[in-house]
Amino acid sequence: MRKRIIRIIAVLMILALIGTSTVFAAEPAAVTVPSDVKGTTYEEAVKALVEKEIITGDADGMFHPDSNLTRAQACVIVVKSMNPAAAEVTGTATQLVGKSGFADMSGYGWAEGYIKYAVQHGVTKGYPDGTFKPGNKVTMNELITMILRAADYTDETLGGAWPSNYVSKAAELDLMINIPAPLPTYATKWMAAQLDYNALSKIEAAKPPVPRLDTDQNMPDAIPNVKAMTFATGSFNSDMKTYDGKSISNDVTVYTYGEKKNYSSTMTFPNKISDYRIDTVYRYKNTKTPAFYQLENGKIKTMVVPMDAGFSGRAHSVINKTVSTINCKDEPVTGISTLTATKEITWLGKKGLTGIPAETDYLKGEIYQLNLSDGEIQSIYKASETGKKGVFEEISSSSEAFVDVESFSDSVAKITTSHGGAMFKIKDNATVYVLDQGNPTEYKTGRLSAIKPGVKIRAYDISDDAELSADMIVIFK
């Protein structure tokens, strides 16, 4: 308690120095079009992208429409148009964004997550020498290619030779409206805004590949062809993108079967579909396990993993439901369907697990600490309960209830509680979950931009750092 009081005082002193006139605005700032854009043919495009938080003006309040864009800046614009979950590009308090894999990203950490996402979803490939050249001016041909790939067009579907295949498709789709002809070599900021705006509906309609998600008793449609797979004992990395040093495909299918102790290169597998389950790769952060895998285009496309393998450590999650299922020994256990670090994961509880909260508590904005061993829940706690491990406390209220946001500016929230007003910092990479007042049946992943005056929130600190700040937010809107 003493530590928390000291941290609160420290934050209040900082806020006092900032000044209430900028921190506690009565209403969020209205979207304004930079003055150097007003009255231009591309004003509508810039305004629309600003409203969607895809682009911003510069520090001086101007847009500088005739400035050239770098490849990194262009990539960020295109990826933001794809509307990825914030955790995919900025990470969370407990899950850092991995590296993009390019050798020349020093000084471009702000774009690393976006470029990595773009590579994963086929928007860009970089250069054959393993570089991305993030500081180079982006050409119109490169920009058009990124935008069309974000809209789910590929080299294979277009055929022909680059860049004429992409440029001609853009013209066919009317994406070149208000773009000068002939095309200039390099893209300016206004041209990028116009092109992206012209293609936005197509980008939003495209569905990037998503790994198959874990659900209770989720049996596959067919038996995995283990005979065509390679056996290995290796580790998943921290962002679950490699196993045994080999890249994992974005749409990998993960089957689970049996116990680790029985895995070997000569083991036999059953021919009954009901003996297998489909799992999500997100259960295996930093997990070492034997497995069978099959490559496609140099990436792991299919895996068979033991049912008793999985992440060991602490996870902080919202719970959508509990399920009755069986473990690798065919013992009846309880499973908990969660959002953990924004990913849908069903964790199995150990046999006889106690302390599982009542389902009536799930949709009240509660974050739970799951203590896991090999992907199996050993114990579960609320922030208010004794027995929890490490830093885990609710900082928005002492009554375990949603509180009203008065203002949210400069990453600082002012809230109304039963004891008056309070304020605290919300981290830029905070994990956000949302409950819809109209249909509060399950949590969904949200964004910091959803925190506005009038919404209700619960805020949690799970980081062992010096400042009082929220790593996880639940919004009721």
FENQUI-V576406 format. One record per residue. SS is DSSP state (a for helix, b for strand, c for the rest). Layout:
ss = [SS:SS]
//
This chain:
ss = [c:a:a:a:a:a:a:a:a:a:a:a:a:a:a:a:a:a:c:a:a:a:a:c:c:c:c:c:c:c:c:c:c:c:c:c:c:c:c:c:c:c:a:a:a:a:a:a:a:a:a:c:c:c:c:c:c:c:c:c:c:c:c:c:c:c:c:b:c:b:a:a:a:a:a:a:a:a:a:a:a:c:c:c:c:a:a:a:a:a:c:c:c:c:c:c:c:c:c:c:c:c:c:c:c:c:c:c:a:a:a:a:a:a:a:a:a:a:a:a:c:c:c:c:c:c:c:c:c:c:c:c:c:c:c:c:b:c:b:a:a:a:a:a:a:a:a:a:a:a:c:c:c:c:a:a:a:a:c:c:c:c:c:a:a:a:a:a:a:a:a:a:c:c:c:c:c:c:c:c:c:c:c:c:c:b:c:b:a:a:a:a:a:a:a:a:a:a:a:a:a:a:a:a:a:c:c:c:c:c:c:c:c:c:c:c:c:c:c:c:c:c:c:c:c:a:a:a:c:b:b:b:b:b:b:b:c:c:c:c:c:b:b:c:c:b:b:b:b:b:b:b:b:b:b:b:c:c:c:a:a:a:c:c:c:c:c:c:c:c:c:c:a:a:a:c:b:b:b:c:a:a:a:a:c:c:c:b:b:b:b:b:b:b:b:b:c:c:b:b:b:b:b:b:b:c:c:c:c:c:c:c:b:b:b:b:b:b:b:b:b:b:b:b:b:b:c:c:c:c:c:b:b:b:b:b:b:b:b:b:c:c:b:b:b:b:b:b:b:c:c:c:c:c:c:c:c:c:a:a:a:a:a:a:c:c:c:b:b:b:b:b:b:c:c:b:b:b:b:b:b:b:c:c:c:c:c:c:c:c:c:c:b:b:c:c:c:c:c:c:c:c:b:b:b:b:b:b:b:c:c:b:b:b:b:b:b:c:c:b:b:b:b:b:b:b:b:b:b:b:b:b:b:b:b:c:a:a:a:c:c:c:c:b:b:c:c:a:a:a:c:c:c:c:c:b:b:b:b:b:b:c:c:c:c:c:c:c:b:b:b:b:b:b:b:b:c]
//
